[in-house]
Amino acid sequence: MSPQLSFAAIFMSDVFEKIVSLSKRRGFVFQSSEIYGGLSATYDYGPLGVELKRNIRERWWQAMVYRHDNVVGIDAAILMHPTVWKASGHVDAFNDPLIDDKQSKMRYRADQLIENHIRRLHKKGRDERAEAVHTRFVAAMNADDMPKALHDIIISEEIHAPDSGAFDWTDVRQFNLMFDTLVGPVTEAENRIYLRPETAQGIFVNFHNVRESARQQVPFGIAQTGKAFRNEIVARQFIFRMREFEQMEMQYFVKPGTQLEAFEAWRAERMQWHIDNGIRPEKLRWHQHDKLAHYADAAFDVEYEFPFGWQELEGIHSRTDFDLDAHQEFSGKNLQYFDPQTQERYIPYVVETSVGLDRTVLMTLCEAYREEEVRGETRTVLRFHPKLAPYKVAVFPLVKKGEMPEIGHAIEADLQRHFNVFFDQKGAIGRRYRRMDEIGTPFCVTVDGDTLEDGTVTVRERDSMAQVRVAKESLSTYILDKLNQTAIAA
């Protein structure tokens, strides 16, 4: 461990390790192919993880598609014509600047090393020095020989390796992140295709298909969720950076000249979506891109403060007409839009929102994780927004004999019409509560002796641990009303 790490960094690292451990132990995330020693930077979602992921994906779809009458969905193929990636620029320019620590053999992104160095300078109050390095960094990212320019900054600033603390670097070099494969029985170069590194291009090549079939007029959006693949060399921090991951993207097509207004509207809406999912506003911030792609005129990232630092969660980009224009050039097909209101023909500009689903899952786990002292004992609880919790309700017969289990199963069957429900009749009731706290279940329903007499059950709320009596016939309505309220306070 680097001697430069602060107590706070060590504490946050410990918290992150606990979250990773809980994720495996309770069935959120497993290492892929674990019985064979695992495969680096690939993970499987377990029974609880797949529910959490599905709930996040559905809330995104609700917010992006169902709440906008001019946004529709698509599910494009993972495999696409290879010229798609030539047109998009991925074949020639989809690279990361990499640098190796010769002592530890660890590999890092050179640009991220410098960005983290600038942040440390600001934290130490050395703002003037930080601004000077930042100016050099922006110039380096736009330099003709970017790898050399980044390497010069790392050497002159004496930036040490985060893991080993060593100052023994290789040169910076560029690495293309796309996976390629071959189609058909003949292994020849012309049969090479790529696993898509992003979902956006499937939207762009279907611009006219979707617009015409859905009877949409500009401005309108096309949304998609799906897998993407990147041959990440610097792949670490659990599911934050993986080689196979899922994106949730929406491309919004607008008339040229109106893109920045749309950009600001979507920027505000996307930040609010994260807050509405129970993320504390102080844990979110905007990061404006220092280096814009040559075709972009605005780009911001939503960043979240993970236990390992501030990291990108979602990007909102104003991409101008680059994508449709490039596909028009490479395909030879007319991708212009005829505006019936103005009688003009133009290639629409695009405002993009792109969020990593796996990163959102990780953020949700980190945000929800709490350790609390309760009557002299430590309670581990995941304070998920109730709509995101894998199980909404758990049903407990106080004892597993007599009528209580039968009544419990009847309640379970009734609640299952509305929610994902967990039934548990094993162990002391306190331990059952703790098990549900640890996986974030918002409500626990206990069938006890009073239930046999008056037909009421105990409903225990996760965060406050408060208990109320509710008639079992009113249980579904009671819980639905609770779930439809705002997020439970963290």
N, C-alpha and C positions, 0 to 999 in steps of 0.2 A: 504493500500500500504506500502511496506517495506520502512523504513527510509533510507535503503542503496541505493535506486534507485537514479541514477544520473539524471541531467537535460536531458542529451542526451537520456537516457532510457525512461524518461517520454515523450519526444518529439516523439520518435520512436513508443511508445505505442499509442500516439494520432494519428499518421499517420496510424498505423495498424487499429485502430478503424474506421478511415475514409474509408479505403479500404474495410473493412467488410461491412460498411454501404452502400457504393456505389455498392458493389456486389449484395446486396439484392434489393436496390432501382432500379437499372438498369437491373436487370434480369440475373445476372451471376450465383449467388448461393442463394438458399433458405434453411432455416432450414427444415429438413424433418418432415413431419406430424405436421406442425406448428399450424394448427387449433386445434390440441389436446394437445398443449403445447410443441410440439417438442419431439424428441428423441435424447438423448445426443450422440454427435460424429457421427451423420449421417446427410448428406446434400443432397439436390436435385440440379441439374444443370438446370437453367432456359434457355430461348431462346438464350441469348447471351453466357452463359456459355457452353452450349452444342456445340455451334459452335467453340468457342475458344478451347475447349477440343478436338474436332474432328480435328481441324487444327493442333494442336500439335501432336496428335497421327499419323496423316497422314505424317507429316514431319519426325517423327521418323521412320515410316515404309519405307518411301522413302530412308532415309539415311542408314538404317540397312539392308534392304532386296533388294530393287531395284538397289542400287548402288554396290552390291556385288553379283557376279554370283555364289558364294558358300554359300549363306545364303538363306534359304527358311522359309516359315511360317507354323504355325500350330494354331489351335484353339481347345485346349483340354477342356474336361468337367470340371466343377467346382467340381462335386461329383466324387470321385475316390474310388477304393478298399481301405478299412482301413489299410491294410498291407503296402500300399505305405507310409503312414506316420509313421509306425513303422520302416520301412527300412530307411527312411530319417532322423530319429532321433527326429522328431517333437513330437511324443507321450511322449517320456521320457525327452526331454531336451529343448523344445521350451518355455523357461521361461524368465520372467523379474524379477529383484530384486526390490521389492517394499517396501516403507517405508511411514508411515503416520505421519502427523503433528497432534498431539493430540488436539491442540487448535482449528485449523481451519477445521479439518477433511479432509484436502486436502491430496491427495496421490501423491507421486513422485517416479520416478525411482532413486534408490540410486546411481547407477553409474553415472547418469547425474548430480546429485547434486555435486558429487566430481569433475567431469570434469569441470563444471562451476566454482567451487571454484579454481581449478588450473588456469583457464583462468584469473580469477580476480587477483590472485597473480601475474601472469605475467604482467598484465596491471599496477599493482602498483609498478612494478620494483623489486619485490621480487622473482627473478628468482631462486635463490638457494633454497629457501623454496618451490617454485613450483615444482622444479625437485625432491626434497625429497618426496613430497606428491605423485608426479607422480610415483616414484619408488614403493612406498607403494601400490598405486592403481593397478599397473600392477601385483604385487604379490598377491593382494587380488582377482583380477579377475581370477587368476589361482589357488587359494587356494582350498583345499578340502571343507572347510566350508566358501564358498564365502560370504553368507549373514552376518555372524558374522564379517568377515574381513572388509567388507564394512561399517558395523555399527560402528566398532571401529574407522575407519578413520573419519566418520561423527562426532562422539562424541569428539575425541581428537582434531580435527580441529575446533570444535565449529561452524559447518556449520548450519546456521539458515534457517528456512523455507522461501522460496522466497516471498510468498504471505503475511504471517502474521508477519514475522520477529521473530517468536517464536523459542525457542530451547527446544522442548519437543517432542521427537521422540518415536515411537514404535520400535520394533525390525524389522530388514529387513527379508523379507520372499520371497520365489519364487512363481510365479503365472504362470500357463500354459495359453497360449494365444489362443488356438484353440477352435472354436465353434464346438460342436458336435450336431448331430440330429439322428433320427431313420428312417430307411427305412422299408416299409411294414406295415401291420396292427398290428403286435405284438410288444409290447414294451419290448423287451428283449435285454440283453447286446450284444449278437452276431449280432444284427441288427444295432448297432451304427456305424455311419460313421461321417466324418468331412467335414465342409466347408473348402476348401483349404486355407491355410494361405499364400501360395505363388503359382505362376504359373509355377515355374521351374520344379516341379516333373512331370507334364504332358508332358514336353519335354523329360525328361530322360526315362520314360517308353515307349515312342514312338521312341526311338533312331533308332532301326532297321527298323521299319515301314517307317519312313521318309527317312532314308538313302537309302533304297532299292527302294522305289517308286519314289523318286526324283533323283535317280542315282547319288548320291553324294559320294565323297571319302574324307577321312580325309586329310587335315583340312576342315571342313565345319561347318556352324552354323544353329541353329533352333531358330526362333524368334516367340514371342507370346505377345499379349496384352490381358488383361482380368482382371476380378474382383478377388480379394482375400479378406479374412475376418480374422480379429484378434480381440479378446476380450480385447481391450486396456482398461486398468484401468486408466492410466494417458492419457486421451484423451482431448486435448485442442488445442488452437491456430488455430481455424477455421478448414479449410480443410487440414491442415498440417498433423494431426494425426487422422484418422477416423477408425471406426470398419469395414466399407465396403469401399474398395478403389480399384484403378485400377493400375496395374503394366505394364511396358513395359520391357520385358526381352529377352535376347538373350544368348543362351548357345553355345559356340564355342568349337568344339571337335578337339583336336590336338594330335599328337604323343607325348608320354612321352619324356621329355627332351627338347621340343620346347615350353613349356607352358609359360615361362617367356618372351620370345620374343613376342609371341602373346599377352600376358598380357600388355606389354608396348605399343604395336601398338594400341590396343583397348583403352587403357587409354588415349592416345593422341587424338584419334579420338572422343571419347566421350566428352572430355572437349571442343574440337573445335565445336562440335554440339551445345552446349549451347551458345557459343560465337556467332556462326552463326545465332542464334535465337534472337540476339540483346541484350544478357546479357553482361553487362560490365565486362571485365576480372578481375578488381579489386574487384568485388563482389563475385568472385568464388575462391576457394582454395582447395588444396588437404589435406585430413586427413588420415594419415597412421594408421591402426589399431594397438593398443597396444597389444591386445590379439587376436591371430589368432585361428580360429577353429582348432581342432586337425588334420583335413584333409587338411587344406589350407597351401599354401606356399607363398602367397602374398595377400594383401587386402588393397585397398584404397577407400575412399569415396570422391565424389565431394560434397563440402559444399557450400552453398549460404548464404550470410549475409541478412537474413530476418530482418524486423523491430524488431523482438524479439530475434535476435542474430544469430550466425552462426549455421546452422543445416544441417544435412545430406539430400542430394537430390538424389544421385545415388551411387551405390556401384559397384566397379569392383573387382572381386575376382578370384584368381587362385585356383580352388577347387580340383586339382589333379584328381584321379580316384575314389574318395569316392562314388559319387552318383551311377554311373553305377555298381561299384563293390558291393555296398550294395543291389541294386535291383537284381543283379545276384544272390547274396546269398539268399535273402528272396524269390525270385520267382522261383529259380531253373532253370531259363532260361539262356542260354549262350548269354552274351552281349559283347563278344569279337569282335574285328574288325580284318578282314584279310586284310593286306596291300598288294595289288598286286605288288607294286614297290619293296618292300623288302622281300616279302614272309614271313612276320612275323604275328603273332597273338598277339594282346594286347588289353587291355581295355583303350580307349582313356582318356586323361586328359581333363579337362574342364576349359575354361576361361569364366566367367559370367559377363555380364553387366546387371544391374537391376536398373531401374529408376522408381520412383513413378510418375504416370501421374498427380494425383491430386496435389502433391507437385510442379510439374512443372507448373501447372496452377496457383497455388498460387504465385510461384516465378515470373511468367510472369506478373501477376497483380501488384505485389509489385515493380517490376523493371520498369513497364510502368507508374506507378502513378506519376503525377507531379502537383504541384500548381504553377501557373505563374502569375505575374502581367502584365496585358495588359491594357494600357490606364486607369490606376487607378482602375481596377477591377481584381478580382482573377479568373483566368481561370483554371478549373480542366480538365486535359487531360490525356488520357492513350496512351502513346507513344509505342504501340505495334509494333514489326516488322510487316511490311505490310502483309506478307504472313500469319501471325497468327491472324490478326484482324477478328472479327466475320463478320462484313460487310466491304467489300472493298471499296464500293462507295455508296454515298447517292445522290439522285436526287431531286432538289428543283425547282419547278416553282416559279418564283418570286411572282406572284399573282395567285390566284386560279380561274381565270376567263379568258375568251377569249381562244386563241389558246395555251397558255403556258402549262396548264395541259396536253393537248393532246400530245404536243411535248414531254413533260417530260415523259409521260407514254411510248411513242415510244422509247425514249432513254433508259428508264428502261428495256423494253423488249429486246432491242438489247444487253445491258450490261449483262443481266441475263444469256445469253448464256455462259458467261465466269466467272461471279462473283456472290457472294451474294450481293444483292442490296437493299437499303432501300429507299422508296419513302416518302416524307414528304412535304405537302403544307400548314401546319398549323403554324401560328405564324410569328413573325418578322424574317427576314433572319438571323440576328445576333444570335437570340436565337436558331434557327435551327443549326447553326454552332456549338454553345456551346454544344448542346445535342449530336452532333456527336463527338465532341472532347472528351466528357466525356465517351463515349463507345469505343473510339479508332479508328474511321473510318478514313482511310488515306486520302480519296479524297471526296470532295463535288462538285457536278456539278449543276450549277444554270442556268436555262433557263430564260432569261430576254428580254428586248425590243430589244437589238441588235441581239438576236437569230432570231427574226422575220424578221430582215432586211438582215443579212448576213450569217445566219446559223451557227454562232459560239456560244459556251457556255463558261461560266466562270468555270474553274477548280481551286478549292482552296485546297491547300495542308495543311494537319493537323499541322505538326510540325512548319513549318516556317510561316504558314498562308499566304504565297505568292499566288497570283492569276494570272492565264494566260488564254488567249483566245485560244480555240481549236475548230476546225471545228467538228461538231457533227458526221460527217461521219468517222472522224479519232479518235474518242474518245476511242473506244475499244483498238486500237493499242497503243495509247498514254499511257493509264493506264497499259496495259500489259507490256510495256517497262519499266515503272516506277516500277512495282511490281517485275520485274526480275532483277532490280538493287540490289545492296547490301543494308543491313539494313539501315533504316533512322537513322541518328546519334541521340543519346540520348541527 
